[in-house]
Amino acid sequence: MADIDDVFGRLGFGRMQIFIFCSCAVIQVYVTNEQLGLVVIVAGATCDLGIHDHRLSWLYCAVITGQILISPYMGYKADEIGRRKMLLITLILSLAASLLSALMPEFWSFLVMRFFVGLFVTGPSSLIVTYLSEFTKISLRGSVINYQSYFIGISMILMTCVASVLLPLKLNHRIVNDYALTSWRVVVLLNLLPGIIGLVTLWFLPESPKYYLAVDQQKRAMEALERCCRLNKGKDVTLSSLGVESVTQPRLPDKPIHRSAFARQWYDVTPLLRGLYFRHLALASAAIFILLGTGAGLASWMLRVRNLTLKNKDSQTICVVLEKFDEHKMDLPKCDLGMDDLKDSVFHGLAVLGFFIFTSILLIWFGRRVIVFLYVLGAALAGFLLNFAKDETLILVLFLIYIVTPLCSLRLTLSMLIDLIPTNLRGKAVSISMMVGCLGGLVASLFVGYTMKLNCYVTFNTFVLALIFCAILIVMLPSDGNMRFKKGSV
């Protein structure tokens, strides 16, 4: 009986993996559009829906709260019914909710629908990493997940460019009474295209054979591997011709026992709450709380903070500039923004893409833990230097390093967690850690919103201290060498 990871090693990274990678990449573009792209959408809808600063906080809270509430269930259900099936269901629901949000006539109905978008987009957000990793041989897993993360930056760049073209057009096609199809609504509708493409391509892909083994479906696991084998090696090559008659994987779960729904969920998650699994999950989740809080929560305020620094004609630090403006002047300057107003968002996307490419180069020589440690310390140093930076360009560069390197570290940290948790617990572990991360984003966004005007120095330096603590947590995780040495951890 062959180990499934040895089989994937023999099959290599072929056409099946490329198809799965492309499908996950397109889905990643859609997910990024819905999550990080909300900043640009809100910028265009500010006047149409009357979104002031407090409403902006409520909107972010609604989206992130939806993700927090559903994350544990997503992981549990994905481990129960399969990664691909859960991806299909949540993609369909999130596309439908996003479509409806684009049609909402006023702020509160828009907020409710964006809550449902946050609820359902949690599925593809966390599951594409798990799905892709389970078709990738161990030695390439970290690099492939990092390559897939390129599309976070690509999505940010494309969406901002599309918005900068459409928003200045001031589309106002009257449909009924006072309701009109405006530019920002068209942007939301265009954001759905990658999700629709991803849904269609995913429909033709197989379920993870590792999932089938975890639920004791050996025959289906072999069928999925056979399909992968023929696509990678040619129609004349079969698993039997490679000497593979059956497969297994380390730490398969015990045979399921019939229990009530609640008891089954508690029984399934209990192994994550003890021993080494709990230690790895707790360390990774705490680190992800800080990484997502800085990379997403703080980043959500970037457009507004930069708008203030650009208004200021004197050479002063961010915190000095913020003290000059009252709360209401943190609003964006106009409703229909162009490229000049959104160029910082393009720089943000370019920085994300650039750092992910740089990460791929670093992975040739260094392990994931070392890279994350260096990135987190670099972010802390950039945040500290923002206390003193006065040059406009230097402030932009430091701010981008401050928020981008934690975002790039997030995927590497998730890939480490995936390697440390067995298949039958993997979906739950990733979902729990992302739930904690979303909570970090929510806390960070609220923290920035309510403290930046009171004491900007406390705001920025709290994140600096949190990042230093995060670096300590990362050091406590096993190195890549130890993960590979422990065969049972994959």
Summary of the structure (lengths in Angstrom):
residues: 490
radius of gyration: 22.8
end to end distance: 17.1
largest distance: 73.8
contacts: 1753
relative contact order: 0.15
helix: 79%
strand: 3%
